Amino acid sequence: MEEIQTITPEELQKKLEAGEKLELVDVREDEEVAAGMIPGAKHIRMGEIPVNLDYFDKDKEYIFICRSSARSGNVCYYLQDQGYKVRNMVGGMMKWTGETK
């Protein structure tokens, strides 16, 4: 299985602060995202990723986020297998110190 690319919460925060346009996808459950998501992230629950494949564009890179980075890692392997460019935010929201909304 090919390794997946990762990004740290600190790196992600720097990119967002620098105004980079990033495709962020939060795969947590509804009650988890209700406590706060990274601004600009799209919420698609992990179980709904397969039926939402038409949302993803193979020319773009997507950064996946969950609570601890375990679920988002699974999503990354799944999508990478199908030819999508993905990156997993290591440590998940437990390690995120930036703003949330």
MODELLER restraints for C-alpha pairs under 7 A, 6 or more apart:
rsr = mdl.restraints
at = mdl.atoms
rsr.add(forms.Gaussian(group=physical.xy_distance, feature=features.Distance(at['CA:4:A'], at['CA:76:A']), mean=6.95, stdev=0.5))
rsr.add(forms.Gaussian(group=physical.xy_distance, feature=features.Distance(at['CA:4:A'], at['CA:77:A']), mean=6.85, stdev=0.5))
rsr.add(forms.Gaussian(group=physical.xy_distance, feature=features.Distance(at['CA:4:A'], at['CA:87:A']), mean=6.51, stdev=0.5))
rsr.add(forms.Gaussian(group=physical.xy_distance, feature=features.Distance(at['CA:5:A'], at['CA:86:A']), mean=6.81, stdev=0.5))
rsr.add(forms.Gaussian(group=physical.xy_distance, feature=features.Distance(at['CA:5:A'], at['CA:87:A']), mean=4.77, stdev=0.5))
rsr.add(forms.Gaussian(group=physical.xy_distance, feature=features.Distance(at['CA:5:A'], at['CA:88:A']), mean=6.43, stdev=0.5))
rsr.add(forms.Gaussian(group=physical.xy_distance, feature=features.Distance(at['CA:6:A'], at['CA:87:A']), mean=4.83, stdev=0.5))
rsr.add(forms.Gaussian(group=physical.xy_distance, feature=features.Distance(at['CA:6:A'], at['CA:88:A']), mean=4.56, stdev=0.5))
rsr.add(forms.Gaussian(group=physical.xy_distance, feature=features.Distance(at['CA:6:A'], at['CA:89:A']), mean=5.77, stdev=0.5))
rsr.add(forms.Gaussian(group=physical.xy_distance, feature=features.Distance(at['CA:6:A'], at['CA:90:A']), mean=6.37, stdev=0.5))
rsr.add(forms.Gaussian(group=physical.xy_distance, feature=features.Distance(at['CA:7:A'], at['CA:87:A']), mean=6.52, stdev=0.5))
rsr.add(forms.Gaussian(group=physical.xy_distance, feature=features.Distance(at['CA:7:A'], at['CA:88:A']), mean=6.11, stdev=0.5))
rsr.add(forms.Gaussian(group=physical.xy_distance, feature=features.Distance(at['CA:7:A'], at['CA:89:A']), mean=4.93, stdev=0.5))
rsr.add(forms.Gaussian(group=physical.xy_distance, feature=features.Distance(at['CA:7:A'], at['CA:90:A']), mean=6.22, stdev=0.5))
rsr.add(forms.Gaussian(group=physical.xy_distance, feature=features.Distance(at['CA:8:A'], at['CA:89:A']), mean=5.54, stdev=0.5))
rsr.add(forms.Gaussian(group=physical.xy_distance, feature=features.Distance(at['CA:8:A'], at['CA:90:A']), mean=5.38, stdev=0.5))
rsr.add(forms.Gaussian(group=physical.xy_distance, feature=features.Distance(at['CA:9:A'], at['CA:89:A']), mean=6.25, stdev=0.5))
rsr.add(forms.Gaussian(group=physical.xy_distance, feature=features.Distance(at['CA:9:A'], at['CA:90:A']), mean=6.91, stdev=0.5))
rsr.add(forms.Gaussian(group=physical.xy_distance, feature=features.Distance(at['CA:9:A'], at['CA:95:A']), mean=6.63, stdev=0.5))
rsr.add(forms.Gaussian(group=physical.xy_distance, feature=features.Distance(at['CA:9:A'], at['CA:96:A']), mean=5.51, stdev=0.5))
rsr.add(forms.Gaussian(group=physical.xy_distance, feature=features.Distance(at['CA:13:A'], at['CA:98:A']), mean=6.38, stdev=0.5))
rsr.add(forms.Gaussian(group=physical.xy_distance, feature=features.Distance(at['CA:23:A'], at['CA:61:A']), mean=6.69, stdev=0.5))
rsr.add(forms.Gaussian(group=physical.xy_distance, feature=features.Distance(at['CA:23:A'], at['CA:62:A']), mean=4.90, stdev=0.5))
rsr.add(forms.Gaussian(group=physical.xy_distance, feature=features.Distance(at['CA:23:A'], at['CA:63:A']), mean=6.09, stdev=0.5))
rsr.add(forms.Gaussian(group=physical.xy_distance, feature=features.Distance(at['CA:24:A'], at['CA:40:A']), mean=6.99, stdev=0.5))
rsr.add(forms.Gaussian(group=physical.xy_distance, feature=features.Distance(at['CA:24:A'], at['CA:41:A']), mean=4.57, stdev=0.5))
rsr.add(forms.Gaussian(group=physical.xy_distance, feature=features.Distance(at['CA:24:A'], at['CA:42:A']), mean=6.12, stdev=0.5))
rsr.add(forms.Gaussian(group=physical.xy_distance, feature=features.Distance(at['CA:24:A'], at['CA:62:A']), mean=5.85, stdev=0.5))
rsr.add(forms.Gaussian(group=physical.xy_distance, feature=features.Distance(at['CA:24:A'], at['CA:63:A']), mean=4.83, stdev=0.5))
rsr.add(forms.Gaussian(group=physical.xy_distance, feature=features.Distance(at['CA:24:A'], at['CA:64:A']), mean=6.03, stdev=0.5))
rsr.add(forms.Gaussian(group=physical.xy_distance, feature=features.Distance(at['CA:25:A'], at['CA:41:A']), mean=5.30, stdev=0.5))
rsr.add(forms.Gaussian(group=physical.xy_distance, feature=features.Distance(at['CA:25:A'], at['CA:42:A']), mean=4.76, stdev=0.5))
rsr.add(forms.Gaussian(group=physical.xy_distance, feature=features.Distance(at['CA:25:A'], at['CA:43:A']), mean=5.80, stdev=0.5))
rsr.add(forms.Gaussian(group=physical.xy_distance, feature=features.Distance(at['CA:25:A'], at['CA:44:A']), mean=6.63, stdev=0.5))
rsr.add(forms.Gaussian(group=physical.xy_distance, feature=features.Distance(at['CA:25:A'], at['CA:62:A']), mean=6.94, stdev=0.5))
rsr.add(forms.Gaussian(group=physical.xy_distance, feature=features.Distance(at['CA:25:A'], at['CA:63:A']), mean=6.14, stdev=0.5))
rsr.add(forms.Gaussian(group=physical.xy_distance, feature=features.Distance(at['CA:25:A'], at['CA:64:A']), mean=4.95, stdev=0.5))
rsr.add(forms.Gaussian(group=physical.xy_distance, feature=features.Distance(at['CA:25:A'], at['CA:65:A']), mean=6.13, stdev=0.5))
rsr.add(forms.Gaussian(group=physical.xy_distance, feature=features.Distance(at['CA:26:A'], at['CA:41:A']), mean=6.22, stdev=0.5))
rsr.add(forms.Gaussian(group=physical.xy_distance, feature=features.Distance(at['CA:26:A'], at['CA:42:A']), mean=5.99, stdev=0.5))
rsr.add(forms.Gaussian(group=physical.xy_distance, feature=features.Distance(at['CA:26:A'], at['CA:43:A']), mean=4.82, stdev=0.5))
rsr.add(forms.Gaussian(group=physical.xy_distance, feature=features.Distance(at['CA:26:A'], at['CA:44:A']), mean=6.16, stdev=0.5))
rsr.add(forms.Gaussian(group=physical.xy_distance, feature=features.Distance(at['CA:26:A'], at['CA:64:A']), mean=5.94, stdev=0.5))
rsr.add(forms.Gaussian(group=physical.xy_distance, feature=features.Distance(at['CA:26:A'], at['CA:65:A']), mean=4.69, stdev=0.5))
rsr.add(forms.Gaussian(group=physical.xy_distance, feature=features.Distance(at['CA:26:A'], at['CA:66:A']), mean=5.83, stdev=0.5))
rsr.add(forms.Gaussian(group=physical.xy_distance, feature=features.Distance(at['CA:27:A'], at['CA:43:A']), mean=6.13, stdev=0.5))
rsr.add(forms.Gaussian(group=physical.xy_distance, feature=features.Distance(at['CA:27:A'], at['CA:44:A']), mean=5.20, stdev=0.5))
rsr.add(forms.Gaussian(group=physical.xy_distance, feature=features.Distance(at['CA:27:A'], at['CA:45:A']), mean=4.30, stdev=0.5))
rsr.add(forms.Gaussian(group=physical.xy_distance, feature=features.Distance(at['CA:27:A'], at['CA:46:A']), mean=4.73, stdev=0.5))
rsr.add(forms.Gaussian(group=physical.xy_distance, feature=features.Distance(at['CA:27:A'], at['CA:65:A']), mean=6.17, stdev=0.5))
rsr.add(forms.Gaussian(group=physical.xy_distance, feature=features.Distance(at['CA:27:A'], at['CA:66:A']), mean=5.56, stdev=0.5))
rsr.add(forms.Gaussian(group=physical.xy_distance, feature=features.Distance(at['CA:27:A'], at['CA:72:A']), mean=6.45, stdev=0.5))
rsr.add(forms.Gaussian(group=physical.xy_distance, feature=features.Distance(at['CA:28:A'], at['CA:45:A']), mean=5.44, stdev=0.5))
rsr.add(forms.Gaussian(group=physical.xy_distance, feature=features.Distance(at['CA:28:A'], at['CA:46:A']), mean=6.56, stdev=0.5))
rsr.add(forms.Gaussian(group=physical.xy_distance, feature=features.Distance(at['CA:28:A'], at['CA:66:A']), mean=5.24, stdev=0.5))
rsr.add(forms.Gaussian(group=physical.xy_distance, feature=features.Distance(at['CA:28:A'], at['CA:67:A']), mean=6.89, stdev=0.5))
rsr.add(forms.Gaussian(group=physical.xy_distance, feature=features.Distance(at['CA:29:A'], at['CA:45:A']), mean=5.70, stdev=0.5))
rsr.add(forms.Gaussian(group=physical.xy_distance, feature=features.Distance(at['CA:36:A'], at['CA:100:A']), mean=5.11, stdev=0.5))
rsr.add(forms.Gaussian(group=physical.xy_distance, feature=features.Distance(at['CA:36:A'], at['CA:101:A']), mean=4.94, stdev=0.5))
rsr.add(forms.Gaussian(group=physical.xy_distance, feature=features.Distance(at['CA:37:A'], at['CA:100:A']), mean=4.97, stdev=0.5))
rsr.add(forms.Gaussian(group=physical.xy_distance, feature=features.Distance(at['CA:37:A'], at['CA:101:A']), mean=5.42, stdev=0.5))
rsr.add(forms.Gaussian(group=physical.xy_distance, feature=features.Distance(at['CA:38:A'], at['CA:99:A']), mean=6.52, stdev=0.5))
rsr.add(forms.Gaussian(group=physical.xy_distance, feature=features.Distance(at['CA:38:A'], at['CA:100:A']), mean=4.66, stdev=0.5))
rsr.add(forms.Gaussian(group=physical.xy_distance, feature=features.Distance(at['CA:38:A'], at['CA:101:A']), mean=6.44, stdev=0.5))
rsr.add(forms.Gaussian(group=physical.xy_distance, feature=features.Distance(at['CA:39:A'], at['CA:100:A']), mean=5.83, stdev=0.5))
rsr.add(forms.Gaussian(group=physical.xy_distance, feature=features.Distance(at['CA:39:A'], at['CA:101:A']), mean=5.88, stdev=0.5))
rsr.add(forms.Gaussian(group=physical.xy_distance, feature=features.Distance(at['CA:46:A'], at['CA:75:A']), mean=6.86, stdev=0.5))
rsr.add(forms.Gaussian(group=physical.xy_distance, feature=features.Distance(at['CA:58:A'], at['CA:83:A']), mean=6.86, stdev=0.5))
rsr.add(forms.Gaussian(group=physical.xy_distance, feature=features.Distance(at['CA:58:A'], at['CA:84:A']), mean=5.02, stdev=0.5))
rsr.add(forms.Gaussian(group=physical.xy_distance, feature=features.Distance(at['CA:58:A'], at['CA:85:A']), mean=6.50, stdev=0.5))
rsr.add(forms.Gaussian(group=physical.xy_distance, feature=features.Distance(at['CA:60:A'], at['CA:85:A']), mean=6.52, stdev=0.5))
rsr.add(forms.Gaussian(group=physical.xy_distance, feature=features.Distance(at['CA:61:A'], at['CA:85:A']), mean=4.65, stdev=0.5))
rsr.add(forms.Gaussian(group=physical.xy_distance, feature=features.Distance(at['CA:61:A'], at['CA:86:A']), mean=5.39, stdev=0.5))
rsr.add(forms.Gaussian(group=physical.xy_distance, feature=features.Distance(at['CA:62:A'], at['CA:85:A']), mean=6.35, stdev=0.5))
rsr.add(forms.Gaussian(group=physical.xy_distance, feature=features.Distance(at['CA:62:A'], at['CA:86:A']), mean=4.85, stdev=0.5))
rsr.add(forms.Gaussian(group=physical.xy_distance, feature=features.Distance(at['CA:62:A'], at['CA:87:A']), mean=6.15, stdev=0.5))
rsr.add(forms.Gaussian(group=physical.xy_distance, feature=features.Distance(at['CA:63:A'], at['CA:86:A']), mean=5.89, stdev=0.5))
rsr.add(forms.Gaussian(group=physical.xy_distance, feature=features.Distance(at['CA:63:A'], at['CA:87:A']), mean=4.69, stdev=0.5))
rsr.add(forms.Gaussian(group=physical.xy_distance, feature=features.Distance(at['CA:63:A'], at['CA:88:A']), mean=5.68, stdev=0.5))
rsr.add(forms.Gaussian(group=physical.xy_distance, feature=features.Distance(at['CA:63:A'], at['CA:89:A']), mean=6.61, stdev=0.5))
rsr.add(forms.Gaussian(group=physical.xy_distance, feature=features.Distance(at['CA:64:A'], at['CA:72:A']), mean=5.34, stdev=0.5))
rsr.add(forms.Gaussian(group=physical.xy_distance, feature=features.Distance(at['CA:64:A'], at['CA:87:A']), mean=6.23, stdev=0.5))
rsr.add(forms.Gaussian(group=physical.xy_distance, feature=features.Distance(at['CA:64:A'], at['CA:88:A']), mean=5.03, stdev=0.5))
rsr.add(forms.Gaussian(group=physical.xy_distance, feature=features.Distance(at['CA:64:A'], at['CA:89:A']), mean=6.07, stdev=0.5))
rsr.add(forms.Gaussian(group=physical.xy_distance, feature=features.Distance(at['CA:65:A'], at['CA:72:A']), mean=5.47, stdev=0.5))
rsr.add(forms.Gaussian(group=physical.xy_distance, feature=features.Distance(at['CA:65:A'], at['CA:88:A']), mean=6.59, stdev=0.5))
rsr.add(forms.Gaussian(group=physical.xy_distance, feature=features.Distance(at['CA:65:A'], at['CA:89:A']), mean=5.59, stdev=0.5))
rsr.add(forms.Gaussian(group=physical.xy_distance, feature=features.Distance(at['CA:65:A'], at['CA:92:A']), mean=5.74, stdev=0.5))
rsr.add(forms.Gaussian(group=physical.xy_distance, feature=features.Distance(at['CA:66:A'], at['CA:72:A']), mean=5.49, stdev=0.5))
rsr.add(forms.Gaussian(group=physical.xy_distance, feature=features.Distance(at['CA:66:A'], at['CA:92:A']), mean=5.18, stdev=0.5))
rsr.add(forms.Gaussian(group=physical.xy_distance, feature=features.Distance(at['CA:66:A'], at['CA:93:A']), mean=6.19, stdev=0.5))
rsr.add(forms.Gaussian(group=physical.xy_distance, feature=features.Distance(at['CA:67:A'], at['CA:92:A']), mean=4.71, stdev=0.5))
rsr.add(forms.Gaussian(group=physical.xy_distance, feature=features.Distance(at['CA:67:A'], at['CA:93:A']), mean=4.73, stdev=0.5))
rsr.add(forms.Gaussian(group=physical.xy_distance, feature=features.Distance(at['CA:67:A'], at['CA:94:A']), mean=5.85, stdev=0.5))
rsr.add(forms.Gaussian(group=physical.xy_distance, feature=features.Distance(at['CA:68:A'], at['CA:91:A']), mean=4.95, stdev=0.5))
rsr.add(forms.Gaussian(group=physical.xy_distance, feature=features.Distance(at['CA:68:A'], at['CA:92:A']), mean=4.16, stdev=0.5))
rsr.add(forms.Gaussian(group=physical.xy_distance, feature=features.Distance(at['CA:68:A'], at['CA:93:A']), mean=6.34, stdev=0.5))
rsr.add(forms.Gaussian(group=physical.xy_distance, feature=features.Distance(at['CA:68:A'], at['CA:94:A']), mean=6.05, stdev=0.5))
rsr.add(forms.Gaussian(group=physical.xy_distance, feature=features.Distance(at['CA:69:A'], at['CA:88:A']), mean=6.91, stdev=0.5))
rsr.add(forms.Gaussian(group=physical.xy_distance, feature=features.Distance(at['CA:69:A'], at['CA:89:A']), mean=6.32, stdev=0.5))
rsr.add(forms.Gaussian(group=physical.xy_distance, feature=features.Distance(at['CA:69:A'], at['CA:90:A']), mean=5.40, stdev=0.5))
rsr.add(forms.Gaussian(group=physical.xy_distance, feature=features.Distance(at['CA:69:A'], at['CA:91:A']), mean=5.33, stdev=0.5))
rsr.add(forms.Gaussian(group=physical.xy_distance, feature=features.Distance(at['CA:69:A'], at['CA:92:A']), mean=4.57, stdev=0.5))
rsr.add(forms.Gaussian(group=physical.xy_distance, feature=features.Distance(at['CA:72:A'], at['CA:88:A']), mean=6.23, stdev=0.5))
rsr.add(forms.Gaussian(group=physical.xy_distance, feature=features.Distance(at['CA:73:A'], at['CA:88:A']), mean=5.83, stdev=0.5))
rsr.add(forms.Gaussian(group=physical.xy_distance, feature=features.Distance(at['CA:76:A'], at['CA:86:A']), mean=5.78, stdev=0.5))
rsr.add(forms.Gaussian(group=physical.xy_distance, feature=features.Distance(at['CA:76:A'], at['CA:87:A']), mean=6.71, stdev=0.5))
rsr.add(forms.Gaussian(group=physical.xy_distance, feature=features.Distance(at['CA:76:A'], at['CA:88:A']), mean=6.60, stdev=0.5))
rsr.add(forms.Gaussian(group=physical.xy_distance, feature=features.Distance(at['CA:80:A'], at['CA:86:A']), mean=6.41, stdev=0.5))
